[in-house]
Amino acid sequence: MTISLLNPKAILFFVSFFIQFVDPGYGAPALSFLVLGAICQFFSVLYLSALIFSGTFLASQFRKRRKLSAGLTSGVGALFLGFGAKLATTSLG
């Protein structure tokens, strides 16, 4: 969360995107920015926590099932080789 809050690209995004949702006639427009930023950070924490927990679960499952892990790794490698072959053949013609 600290990295997200100190990220200059995120700050520019908040300023440029949230400006359309802030009423300039409101007495404290900074409060509106703060509330919108807090809502965004809350959902970011939920999303990243879900990614972390699901990644941890998948990693433990792949550690338990070595053959499944090797098969899926080979399948993804074959898929990337297929994408590379498709890209190579489309740029030739």
Protein Blocks (a to p, Z undefined) as FASTA:
>chain_A
ZZmmmpmklmmmmmmmmmmmpcfkbmblmlmmmmmmmmmmmmmmmmmmmmmmmmmmmmmm
mmmmmmlmmmmmmmmmmmmmmmmmmmmmmmmZZ
